[in-house]
Amino acid sequence: MGLLERTQPRLLIVDDEPANLKVLRQVLQDQYRLSFARSGEAALELLKTENIDLILLDIMMPDMTGFDVCERLKQTPETARIPVIFVTALKETIDEEKGFALGAVDYITKPIVPAIVRARVKTHLSLVQADVLKETQVDLIQRLGRAAEYKDNETGMHVLRMSHYSYVLAIAAGIDEISANELMLAAQMHDLGKIAIPDNILLKPGRLDEGEFKMMKAHAQIGADILSNPRSPLVAMARSIAITHHEKWDGSGYPKGLKGKEIPLEGRIAAIADVFDALTSERPYKHAWSVDEAIALLQSEAGKHFDPELVPLFVQALPDVLDIKNRFAEQIQKLS
């Protein structure tokens, strides 16, 4: 079956009582594709061959309870993310806290109310779709960032390293986890404008002349233009980073010559992360600097190129920075 043919989510209903399976089938069959299992073991076997979007799981079953099944599901990477809704008789004494601790997302009581069952299923499938959409956005952002780097860094490791450095520095600067993660994603598009820079300038093995450097500097504005009129906070931050990560604390940067805290914090953070990675990475036109040499430059440029309050924080976070550097080392394939 092709991707476009997969129109309805598939639910797995697990219950040892045929009558309960029949009731849930009548309630859900018009909106969803359904699979059935009459035991926990049968459910686990079925999940090896079928792609299931949500599971309605009876708790009180012989041999293997619903709690046991849920625990197995959440321990298996292939099934851990499938939402599980427990179905239990109202008269049964159950430990709801245990169920949620095992990873279930909801409870439905028997005898079931059809409208409630349909509403709960719809709600949790919508949450899954939202997670998938977010993952897709992240994936596209990462690929867009890699596209900008592809000419002079085919592996895309630069955007991963500098974005993770940006995250570490953001946390060190007291930024909350959610905002730091957003900055990490946005930073991956910092050089998007390089897509428009000719190869003979981008890859030139030597100093650029005045005209070439003017064209190279245009990538900051081009990146901002590509990301203009953002409809999400993430793209708005990406645009801010794209146009400000080459600004300098003393006002001598480009494209607008912003000075000090006129430069937004995300731009000041990305500037340090970008320069550190650029210095310590080998490119067709330059050799890699040592970490000590790069740190010395950051410190000497504190208050000139870089925010003087952020540089010491970056140095203090160096163990985390070096861990990232090692984790995302260049993947160089030598042709035999």
N, C-alpha and C positions, 0 to 999 in steps of 0.2 A: 504493500500500500504506500502510495506517495505521500509526501508531507501535506499537500493541499487536500488530500482526501480525509485527513484525520480531523474531522470537524467537531466531534463530540468527545468530551473527556470520558475516560473509562474508570469506573468505580469497581472496587472489589468489596463484596459483602460477605462477611465471615460469620456464620452462626451454625450451631449444631442442630437447630430445630428447623426442619423444612418449612413449617408454617411461618416462621419469622422471615425466612428468605423470600417466601412468596409475597408477604405483605410489603416488604421493602422493594421488591421487584415491581409491584403494581404502582407504588408511589413514584419510582425513579425512572422506569424504563422509557418513558416518552422523551426525557431530556438527556439521558446519558446512555452510553454503552455499559453493560453490566457483566461482571464475572462473579462467580460464586464459589465458595469453599465451605465445607461443613466441619472443618477442624483446623486447628492452628498449623499443623504439619502440612495439610493440603494447601493452605494459603501460602506458606513459605515456598512450597514447590511450584505453585502457579506463578509466583512472583519472579521465578528464575527465567520464565519464558514470555511473560506478558508485561507490557508497560502500563502501569497503573498510576492514575493521577490522585486518587484518594481512597482510603480504606474505611469502611464502616465495620467495626470489630466488636463482636460480642465478648463480654468479659468472662462469664461463668460457663466454660466449656470443659469437658473431661480431658484428661491427659495433659493438655497444654492450655492454660488460661489466656485470656486476651492480654493480660499484663505480660505474660511470658512471651507472647508473639510480638508485642510492641517492643519489648526489650531487645529481642533478636533483630527486629527491623532497624532499630536505631543504632545497633552495633555494626550493621552492614552498610558500607558506603553506597552501594547501588540502591538501597531502599531507605536510607536514613532520612531523606528529605520528603518522603511521601507523607502527607498529613493523615493522621489517624484520629477518627472520631469513635470513642467508645459508645457502645449501645448496651444498656443495662436495664433490668427490670426494676421498677420503682420500689418494690418490696425488698430488694437485695441490699445488704449492707456492704458498701464498697469504700475503698480508700481513695477518694478523688485526688487528694494531694499526691499519692503514689503514682496515679495515672499521669498527671501533668508532669511529675518529675521524670517519668520514663519518656516523655516527649509527645504525649497525646495533645491535641489541640482543642478538644471539646468532648462533652458528654451529651448523649441523647437517652432519654428514659423510655422504657416500654410500659404500657402500650404507647406506641408512637403516635404523634400528631403529624399527619402528612405535611401540612404547611410548614411546621417547624423543621422537619427533616429537610425539606427542599431548601429552606432559607439557610440552614446551617451549612449544608453542602455547597450551596452557591457562594456563601461568604468565604469559606475556606479555599475554594477553587479560585476565587478572585484574588485572594492573598498570594496564592501560588503564582498566578499570572503576573501579579505586580512584582514579585521577586524575580521572575524570569525576565520581565521587561527591564528591571534595574540591571541585571546581569548583562543583558544585551547592550544596554547603554554603556556600561563599563567596558565591555569587549570592543565596541566601536570606538570609544575614546582611545583605548590603548592602541588600536590599529591605526587610527588617525595620527596619533603621536609618532608611531613607528614610520608611517609614510613620510612624514616630514624629515626624518633622520636617515631614510633609506639610502640616499645618495652617498653620504660619507660614513654611514654606520649601519650596515645592512642588518645587524643583529637586533637593533632597537634597544640594546642594553642601556644606552645613555639615558633615554627617557625614563626607563624603569629605575635606574640608580638615582638620578637627580630628583625624581618625584618622591622616592622613599627618603632621600636625604631631607627633602622639604618637609615631609611628615615628621621626621625626628626633630627637626629644628622647630617646627610649629608646636609640638608637644613641650619641648624645652622652654618655649616662650610663653607657655601657659594657655595655649589655645585648647579648647575642649576637643575630645576624641572625634566627634562627628564632623566638626569643622576641619580638623586636621586631615581626616580621611578625604573630605571633599577637596581640600587643597592638593592632596597627593594625586587625585585623579585629574584635577584641572591643570596641574603643572606638566602633565604629559603632553599638553598641547602648546607648550611655551614657544616652540620654534616652528609652529605650523606654517608660518609665512615663508620658510625656507623652500617650500614647494615651488615657489615662483622665482627662486634665484638660479641663474644659469650655472651649469656645472663648471665652466671654466673659472668662475669666481669662487664657488663653494669649495672646489677641490684644488684650488691653486696652491702649489707647494712653495709658498713664500709670502712675503708681505704684499698686501693689496695696494694698488695705487689709489689716488684720491677718488677717481671716478668709480672704481670697483668697490671701494669701501662704502661710498655713498649708496651704491646699489645693494650691498650686503646689509647695510643698516635699515634698508626699506623693509626687511622681513618682519620687523616688529609691527609696523603699521599694517602690512599686508595680512599678518596673522590676526590682528584686531579686526580688520575689515571682513575677513572670512567669518569671524565669530560675532559680527555685529548683530544688533537687534536680538539679543539672546532671550529665549523664552523659559529659561530655567536658571536658578542660582548657580548651578555648576558651570554652565557655559558662560555666564556673566563673570565668574571668577577666572575661568580660563582666558577670557578676553582681557581681563585686567592684568593677568600675568604676562600674556603675550606682548602687550604694549608697554609694560613697565619693567620687565626683568633686565633690561639694559640701561635703565636709569641709574644714576650714581648719587650717593649721599651728598656729595659736594655740588651737585647740579651740573656736572660736566657730561652726563650721559645722554642717551637719545631714546625716543625721538622728540621728547618735549622739554628736556632739560629740567625735569622736576628735581626738587632739592629736599633732603631730609625726610620728614614725615609727610611731605606732599606725596611721596611715593607710597602707595598702599602697602600694608604689611605683607600681603601675599607676594607682591613684587620684590620686596626687600629679601624675603626668605628665599624665593626662587633664584634670585641673583647669586646668593652665596652657594646654594646647592649646585647651580648650573656651572659656575666658574670652577668650583672645586672638582667636579667631575670632568669638566673639559681639560683642566690642567693635568689630572692624574690619568687621563686616557690617551692612548696612542691613536693618531689619525693619519691619513695619507700625507698630510702636510706638516706634521709635528710629532716629536717624541713625547712620551709620557713623563711627567714630573714625578718625583717621589712625593709621598704623603707629607713628609716634613717640609719639603720645599713649598708645597701648595699651602699648607697651614701657615707657614711664615709669610707668604704673600697675603693671605687673608688678614693676618694680624697687622701687617704693615699698611694695608689699605683700609683698615677700620677707621671710620670717620672721613674717609675720602671717597672710595668706591662703595664701601659697605656700611650698613648700619652698625655703629660701634657697640651697641648693646647686644646685637645678635651674634657677632663674631665670637665672643667668649662662650656663649651658649653652644655654638656649633663645636668649638674646641672641646668643651666639657662632654659633649655627646659623641666624641670621636670613637669610642669603642663600638657604639651602635652603628655609626657611619661605616666603619671598617668592616663590620659584619655584613652590612648591605653590599659593600664593594666586593667582598669575596663571593657573596651569594649570587650576585648578578655580574659576574666576570664576563668579559667578552667571549663569545662562542665562535672561535676561529676554526674553520675547517680547511685543512691543508690539502690541496689537490695532489694526488700521487701520480 
